[in-house]
Amino acid sequence: MYSKIGGINLKKIKKKRIALLLATITTLTFNQKFLVHAYENNYNSEEKLWLPDFTDNDRAKQLEISKLTEKVNLNSIALERIKNINSKQIIENVSPAKLGDEIVKQGDTSNFSLEDNSENIKLPSNVDNSQTKYFPNIGSQGSLASCASYATAYYTMTYMTALVNDWSVKDVSGKNIDSKIFSPKWSYNFINDGKDAGAFAYQNYNVFKTHGCATLADFPYVGLGRDPKNYREWAKDENIWRNATKYQVDEILRVNFNKNNKPNSFITSNKDSNLDDAKRLLLNGYILNFYTWFSDANYKQISNDPSTKDDDSYVNQKAIYQINNQGAHEMTIVGYNDNIWIDINSNGKVDDGEKGAFKIANSHGPDYANNGFVWMAYDALNKKSSVLDFTNSNARQGAFLNNEAEYVVISKKETPSKLVRFTMQHDNRKQLQVSLVYEKNGNKQTVVYSPLLSYSGGDFPLDGVNNGSEITFVIDLAHLEKELNVSLSSADKIYLQIKDNLKDDKVAIIKSIILVDNKGHKLSPELISKNVEINGDSKMFDLGQIDNSSELYLQSPEISTDKTLSNNGKFNINVSVPPNNSATKLELFENNVPIETKDLVRSSELQNINFDMSDKKEGFYTYFAVLEDGNGKCLKSEEVNIIVDSIIPPSIKISPNPNKVDVEVIVPAMNNAKTLNVYMDGQKIVNEELSVRNPNEVKKSFVLYSLIVGTHTFWAEVEDENATISSQKVSITID
């Protein structure tokens, strides 16, 4: 956790006066003040927040959902990294495992024979996965006690999902791409019981395994503890729930650093075999999370080992050499380096046990330690240091709880194809439990949708904030298959069961239940005809027989348009008919009136059907499509809205000259636009009325003086009462 928050220390930007002379061809003169704003975002430090104690009950739950690693074979990522430090013969004799298949778990002997020459393979002296395109920029959890969620969602889920899909999580400028970064808020708010009191890595992993994880683009994270919304709110939008199902964890695993269960000093050198599994995982491209004690950790600067140059670039970086039992925290291992020397006993000599460290990513922002990272000496994992002539502190702890770190396996797979979408309202979410029920030959098996919807989230409204709030949940039915090891298509019936465990004035109201695919297309009609109330009891809703085969079924179409504003009455409507669709007829509606009908041929491919519109009069138009099968069953698309309006975009030309910048805007003739606006760097510098449908082209020119040094972006826009349309943006740089 972040013990103190000093705010975001941005330098104040001094206001600079900009002389702006506007000389227009027309008789109008513009007197616009042009401001450069200064932003400063300071907030007070908040109370130190650390993880709670990890109890025996937590350990039991962790062991229940995770498996211990027995051995780590090398995959193709590892072989690529070591090919230059091993002979060609050794490399050729190794059969690399696939990513996700290289782990031999406790009790599993099936993968032991994959790598017969493992003892002959030389591992690199250092690995750093934070330098890959898969690792996000260092972030900050802020003042929330969300370190475990930050480590698991923001770092591990982001990195491992990107690794599997070969994504870059940063753009060309080095900024995070939020649609590829996962949100700590998603899992933290499910498992903290509505309190900002911390949670554990295994709990976050369990959310990811059950339902996946939402991205920052869908569910932004704000690390301010003073607003309960930041640690209580659940997502209300069905799209967020549906998108989260695409990114799920397959397995939760643990790696042990003390296989022989020695009581004190089990790591004695940088070549200790107790480090091998973790090093191999890191070499294979994985990153790991661990629970530690952080608030009273002891630091040293990395020293220079005169016998090697391989450590020179790390000298004077900060390293943790001793952990003391205070302030529990979750962190992330992203690499290792056997060359680093930390002079633990301060005698100026390289002693046994002083070489080597793990590279750790923290969640305290880039100002912490080494640009947000820190090194942790291998020796810090020992309950008592193995280094001679060093006095252990009385509060010393082995750095990793239970001498373990945790990690996950994620595989690249198809997005869920069958989901149940239901809308529910309740003013106390802790009274709710949702289950999926599988029925075969009269026997029912129930899987509780835990930890998300199993008396969780605390005594708060459904969204965590507002009484009367409702959420449209989307649940992957494959969860039932994974938990029960069954096929959905073999069931006689599948049920959604919703239970309210207390009869009171807070009632569960079920407003809608329907089956959808991974794009939100309807796979069934509405399964309830009116609102259903549940108060102190439970109800089961029949989802029918779920067919996983490729047989045809009716699916909703998608509708799109090439423009939402047409200035000439011409535009295109596209309707996409999903593959394997039982629809036989397509109808296109304009303002609720059918205007075209097309017969459909069944196809295993996506069908795109275009409708070219022309000669539409000015006004508003709403379009939707309806598919109908041979039984008269119909499904409707979403709606698209189009404005036909003779408003034509202006053009803008920027001409930099010594000491000034000339700006020219041209408004095309016969334009419905009533107002012209010109912008520089997002601030409006011109606002002028226009003559509607002027038969002549209108040209406006003006001059800017004394612009500040830097890059400036200009654009113009015209608007009427119906629409606004912009020119292209033009940027210039002032030296």
N, C-alpha and C positions, 0 to 999 in steps of 0.2 A: 504494500500500500504506500501511498504517498503521505509521509508524516506531516509535511507542511506544504502548503500551497501559497506561493507568493503572487499568484496571478500570472497572466501572460504579459511579460515585460516588453512591451513594444516601445520603441523610442518614439517620443512625440514628434510629430511632423510639424515643423513650423509653417504657419500660414504664410504664403507668399502672395504678394500683390501681383496681379496680372493685368496689364493694360490691354484692354480689348477695344479695338476700334472697328466698328461695323460700318462700312460704306456700301450701301446697297444701290442698285440701279434705280429702284423705285424711290419715291419720296419719303418712305418710312425710315426712321432711324431706330436702332435697337440699343437699349441701355441695359444690358444684362450683367449683373455682378457674377464674377466667376470665382469660385472658392475651391481651395484645396483643403480637404477635411483632415483633421488629426483624430486618430482613434486610439484610445487607451482603455484596456480592459483589465482593471484591477479588482480583485476580490480578496476578502480577508482570509487568513489561514484558518483552517478548520481542524477539529480535533483529530488526533492520530487514530487511524482506523486500521486494524490488522485482522487477519483471519482468526476465527474462533479455534479453540482446541479441537484437535482431531481425536474423537472419542473411539472407544472400542466398537460402538455401534457403527460409526462411520467406516472403520476399518472392515467390519463385516460386510457392509454394503459395497465397499470398493472391491473386495475380493469376489463378491458375488457377480459383479458385472465385468470384471477384467481377468486377464490371464497373465501368468508369469512367463517371461521369455527364457527359454532354455539355451537357445543358440541362434546366432544370426549368420546366415549365409550371405554371400555378396551378390549384388544385382549388377545390371549393366551400367548403372551410374557409377558404382564403385570401381568396376573394372576399367572404365574410361579414365577415372582419376588416378589409377595406380599403374597404368600400362607403361609409363616411362620410368618407373622405379622397380619394375619386376621384369624378369626375362620373358621373351616372347613365348618360350616353351611353357613356362608356368601359367601365363595368361591363357594360352590355348587349351590347357588341360582343365580349366575351370569352366563349368557350365553355369552361366549366370542365371539366377532366379529372376522371375518377374517382380516388379515393384508390388509389394503386398504379399508375395508368396515366399519371401526369403526368411520369414520368421518361423523358427521351430518353438512351439509353445509347450508348456509343461504337460507331460503325458502324451505328447505327439511325437512319434518317431519317423513319420513319413518323409520328412525333408532332410534327415541327417545325411543321407548318401549323396545329396546334390553336389557337395563340394569336398571331394576326397583329399585335395591338396591344400586345404586351408592353412595347415601349419606352415607351409612353405611360402605363403604369401606375405610380402612385406607391406605393412600399412604406411601411409604417408605420416609425416611428423605433425602435420596440421591440416585441418579441414575447417572451412568457414562457410556455412550455408546462408549466413546473413548477406553475403555478397552476391547471391544469385538474384535473378529477376523475380523469383517467387516470394521473396521476403519483403514485407511492407516497411515503410519508414518507421522509426521508433516513435511510439505514441505515449500518451499519458492518460492514466486512469482518472486523473484529477483528484478530487477529494472523496470519491466513493471508495468503499471497501471492496472493490470489484476486481482485485488483482488476479484471482483465479480465472474469472471470466475473460479478463483482458488477455492473459497468457494463452488460454485455450482457444478463444474465438478469434481475437484480433491477430495473434501471432500464428498459433498452430493450425487452426482451420483455414486461415487465409493461405498460409504457406503450403500445407499439404494438398489442398484442393488445387492450387495453382501448379504445383509439381505434377500432379496426376494429369492435369489438362494442358500442361505446358503453356500456361498463361504468364504474361508479364503483369504484375500487379501495380506497376508504375508507368506513367506516360513518358514521352521522350524528354520532358523537362524534369523528371524525377519525382513528380507528385503522385501520391496514391490515387488509384482509380477506385472510387468508392463502390462501384458495382462489383468489384472483385475482392473487396475487403469485408471481413465478417464482423458483425456488431456484438460487442460484449453485452450490450443492453438486452439482446434477445434472450440469452440463457440466464443472465444474472437475475432478471426480473421474474423468471419462472421459479427460481430455486431459493430465493432469499426470504420467502414468507412475507414479502412486502416491507422488509426492514433492511436498512443499509448496514448489515452486520456481517457481511462476507459470505462466502460459499467455497466449495472445494472443487478441484479439477475434475474428479470422477463424476460429480453431479452435473457439471457442464457437459462433459463427454456424453453422459446418458441422455441429455436433451438432444445433442447432435445425432446420436444413434437412433433415437425414437422419431425425431421430426426434422432433423437437419438444422440449418442455421440461416438467419436472415442477414443480408448484406447491410453495410452502412448506408448505401443508397436507399434501401427500402426502410431501414429502421435506425436512424442516426443515434449515435451515442453522445451524451453530454455528461461530463464528469463533475457536475456540481451537486453536492449532497443537500444543499439547502432547499432544493425543489424536489419533493417526494416523487413527482412524475418521473424523474430520471431513474429511479430504482423500483418503481411500482408498476409503471404503465405496461400493458400488454398491447400488441398490435391489433387494430380493429379491422384492417383491410384484408379481404380474402386473398388479394394478389400477393401480399407479403407472406401469408401462411403457405400459399401454394408454391411460391418461388423457393421458400425455405426447404421444401421437401426435396428439391433437386440436389441438395448438398448435405449428404448424410455420412456418418461414420460407420464403417463396417465392423471394426474390432477395437476394443480398448485393451491396451497391453501395458505391462510393467517390466522394467529391467532392474535387476538387483546388482549392487556394487559390493556385496559382501557374501559371496556364495558359500564360503566356508563358515559363515556365522561367527567370525572372530569377535571378541568382546570390545576391543579398543582400536587397535591400529591394523586395519586390514589392507590398506593401500600404502606401500612403502617406496614405490618408485613410479616414474612415468611409463614404465613398461609393465606394470602390474597387470596380471591377467584379469583381475576384477574390473578393469577398465575396458576390456576388449569388446564386450557386447555393446556398450554405449558408443565406443569409437566406431564400430562397424555400422551401427545404425546411422550415425552422423555421416559416415562415409557413403552409405547407401542413399543419403539425401534426406533422412528424417530429421526432425527436431523433437525435443523432449521437454516436458514440464516437471517441476518438482516443488514440493512444499518445504519451506525452510524457515529459519528465524533470522530476522533481518535488521531490526531497529538498533541492535547493539553489536553489529558485525564489526570486526577489526580489519582495517585496510593497510596495505603497504603499496609503495610504488614498485613496479617491476624493475629489477636490477639487470645490469649488463653482464652476461656470462662471457668472460674474455675468451673462452675456448671455441666460440661459434659466432658467426655473423647472422645466423638465422633468427636471432632474437632482437636484433638492433632496432628494428622499426617499432618495437613494442615497449622499449625502455621508457620508464617514467609513467606508463599507463597504470591505472589503479587496479588493484587486485585484492580480493577478500582472502585472508589466510586463516581466519578463525571465526566460527559462528558461536554466538552465545544465546542462551535460551530466553529470548525476548522478542516480541513483535513478529508473529508468524506471517509469512508472505509466500506468494506463488511467483515463480520466475521460469524462464525458458532457456534451455541449453541449445545453442545454435552452432557450436563448433568446439574444437579442442586444439591445443598447441603444446606439444611435448618439449618445445625449445625454451619456453618461458621460464625464467628463474625468479623466484620470490624468496628473498633472503629471510626466511621465517625466524631464524634464531639471531639474526642481526650480527653475525660474526664476520661478514665480508667474504665468506667462502661458500662455494657451491657444495652443499652437503646432500647426502642421500635423503630423498623425500621432498626436496625443495624444487625440483624441476617439474613443469607441466601444470596446465590449468585448462578448465573449460571456459569457453566464451559464453557469457550469459546476457540475454536481452532482458532489460527491466522495463517497467511500465511507468516510469517517473519522468518521461520526456527526455529530450536530447541533452539537457543540461546536466543530467546525472552522470557522474564518473567519466567514462570514455565515450562521449557523445551518445549516452543512453545505454551503453553496454558496460560490463564489468567482467574482469577475469575472476575465476574462483579456483584457488589452488586445489590440486587433487588431494593434497594432505588435509584440506579443510573437511573432507568427507569423513575423516577418522574422528571417533569420539575423543581419542587422545592422539596428539600429534606423534608421528613416527620420527620426527626430526630430533636429533640429539641436542642436548643443552637448550631446550626450549621449555619454558614453564607454561603449562596450560592454564587458562583462566578457570576459576571455580564454576562458572556458568557455561562452560564449553559444551556444545552439542555437535554431533555429526551433522554435516550440512544438510543432508537429505533425510527427510522423515522416513523411518523404516529402511533406510539405506537404499531407497528406490527412486526412480523417476518414471513418469508415465508418458505414453505416446499413443497415437492412433494410426490405424490403417484405413485409408480411403481408396476406393477403386473407382475407375472411370466406368460409369454405367448409364443405362438409359434412364431418363427421367420417369417418375411414377406415371403409370397410365390409367389407374383407377383410383379416384379419391372421392371421399364423401364430404360434401360442403353443407354446413348447417349454421344457421344464425340463431343466436341465443342471447337472452337478456337475464341478468341476475345482479342483485345488489350485495351479495356476499359470495365471492368465488370459492371461499374455503369450504362451503357446504356442497360443492359440486364434485362429482366424479363421472368421467366419461369412459366407456369401455366399448370394445368390439367383441361381438359374440359370433362364434362359428357353430353352426348346427349341422349334424350329419346323423341320419338314421335316428332322429329324436334325441340325440345326445348333444348337449351344449357345452362349449369351452369358451371361457371368458378371458380376454386380455385387457387389463386396465391400462388406459392411456397415460401411463406414469412416465416421468414426473410432471408432465405439463398440466394435465387435467385430472388430478387426483387429490382433492382437498388441499390444493396448493394456492400460493399467492397471498395468504393472509386474509383477515376479515375486511375486505375492501370490495368495492364494486367490480364488475367483471373486467373493465379496462384498467382498474387500479386507481382511478381518479374520479370519475363522474357517476353519481347515482343515475340509474336509468340507462346506463350505457349498454350497448349490445356489440357483440363481436361476431363476425362471420368466420368461423373456423374451417380449415381444410385439413383433412386427415388422410394420410396415405394408407390405403387398405392393405398394402403389402406388409405393413407392420404386423398384421395378423399372421401372414404366412411365415414371417421370420420367427415370430415368437412360438408358434405352434408347429412349425415345420409341416405345413399343409398347403394345398393349392386352393385358391379361392374358387376356382371352377369346379372343384370336387364337392363343395358345400351344397347342402340342400337349401340353406338359408344363411344369410349374413345379417346381423342386427347391429344397430347403433343403440347402446344403452346409456341413458342419462339418469343420474341419481342425485337427489337433493336429500341430505341426511338430517335435516331439521325442519320440522313443521313450524313455521312462524310467518311473519308478514313479509319475508323476503322470498319471493317465489321465482323459480326458474321458468322462463317463458321461451318456448321453442317456436320460432317463427318460420323456419324454412329448412327442409332437408332435401338434398338432391345429389345425384352422382355426377361427377365431372371428370374430364381428362386433365392432363397437365397444362393445357392452355386455357382451362376454364370452360371448354365446350361442354354442353349438357349431354350426359349419357343416359338420362332418365327423365321422366316427368317429375314435377313436384310431388314429394312423397307424403306430405301432409296437406290437407285442404284448408286448415285453419290453425291459429295459434294453439299450442298445447302447453298447459301449465303443469308444473311438477312441484309439489310442496310436501317435503317430508317423506317422499317415496321415490320409486324409480319407474321408468317406462322404457320399453324396448320398441324400436322402430325398424320395421322390416325393410331391408335394403334389397330384398329379392335374391335371386340366384345370380351371382357375379360370374360372367363368362370371360375367361382370359384368352379365349381362342381368337383367331383372326376372322371369325364370322362377321357379317355385316351388321351394323347397328346405326341408328340415326344419331348424327352428331350435328351440333350447331355450326352454321357457316360463320365465316369472318368477313367483314365488309371494310373497305378502305376507299380512299379517294386520292387522286393526284394533287388536289388543291382544296383548301377549305375556303378560299376566296377566289372567285372568278370575276375578272373585269370585262369579259366578253361573252359571258353566258355559255362558255364551253368548258367541260371538265369530264373526267372519267371516273366511273364507279367500278371497283373490282370486288367480286365476291369469290372467296376461296371456299371450296367444298372439300372437307377433310377426306382422306382416303378411306376405303372400306366402308363407305357410307350407304345406308339402305334407302336414302332419299331418291325419289323418282321425278320430283318436280321442284323447280326453283321459281319463286316469285319475288320481284323487286317492287318495293313500295316507296312512293314519293308522297310525303305529307299525309301518310296513312292511307293512301289510295294505291292499289296495285297498278303498275304501269307496264310491266313486262313479265312474261312467263316463258320459262325454258324447260324442256324435258331433259332429264339427266340420264346418263349411262353409267352404270356401276363401274368403279375403277379402283384399283389398288394404289393409284397415284393421286396426289393433290391436284384438284381441278381449279384453275383460275378462269373465271368468266367475267369478261369486260362489257360494260355498258357505256357507250359514248353519248354524252349529253351535249346538246347544242341549242342555240336560240332560246335560252332560258331568260326570262325577264328578270329585272332586278327584284330581289327579295330574298327571303330565307327559305331553305329547302332542307328537309330531313328525310334521310333514306335508311331503310333497313331491308334485310332479305329474310325470307322464310323458306325452309326446306320442308317438304312433305313426302312421307313414304306411302306405300300402297295401301296402308291401313288407315290413312287419314290422320296419322300422327304428325304433328308439326313442331318444329323448333325454330326460334327466331334469333337472328344475329343482334349484336349491339347496333346502336344508331350512329350515323355520321351526319354532321350538320355542315351545310355549305351556304355561303353568302354570295349572291351574284350582285356585284356592285362595281360600277365603272370608276373604281379608284385605282390609279396606276402608280407604281412606285417611282420615286424621283431618282435621279443620279447625282453623285457628288464627286467633285474633282478637287484634290488638294495639291497645291504647288508651293513647296518650301522655297523661300528666298532668303538672302542674308537679312537678318533682323526681323523678318516677318514671314507670315504664311498666308497665301491667298486661297480662299475657299470659294468654290462655285457650285451652286445647286441648280439643277434643271428639273422643272415640273412639267411633265408632258401635257399636251393640249387635250381638251375634252375630258378633263379629269373631274370626278365628283368630289375630290378632296376639298375640305373647307379650311384646313389648318396645315401649316408647314412648321415642323420642329427640326432643329439641328442640334446634334449632341457632340460633345467632346469629352472623352473619357467617362461616359455615362452620365454627364451632367448637361442639362438642357441650356444651350446658349442662345438659341433663337426660337421665338414663337411668333408666327405671323398668320393672319387670316388670308385666305385665298379666294379668288372669284370662282364660283362653282361652274364647271363645264366651260371654262375659258377656251375659245376656239384657237388661241395662240399658245405656243410654248412659253412658259414663264421661267426667266433666268434670274437668279439671285446671286450676288457676289458680295463678299466682305473680306476684311483683312484682320488677321490676328497679329498683335505685337507682343514681344517679351514673353514668349512661352518658356516655361521652365525646362531644364535639360531632362531628356528622357524620351520615352516612346509615348505617343498620343494617338488615340483612335477616334475617328470621326464617322458619323453617319447622319443621314437625313431621313425623316419619315413624314408621310402625309396621312391625314385621318379625316373621316367624317363620322356621323353618328353611329355607323354600323361597323366600321373596321378601321384598322391602322395598318399601314404597310411601309416597309423600310427599304432604303437603298442598301447596297452592299457597304460593308465597313471598310474604311481605308485607314491605314496606320502609317505614321511617319516618325522618324527619330530626330530629335533636336540634340546636337552635340554641344 
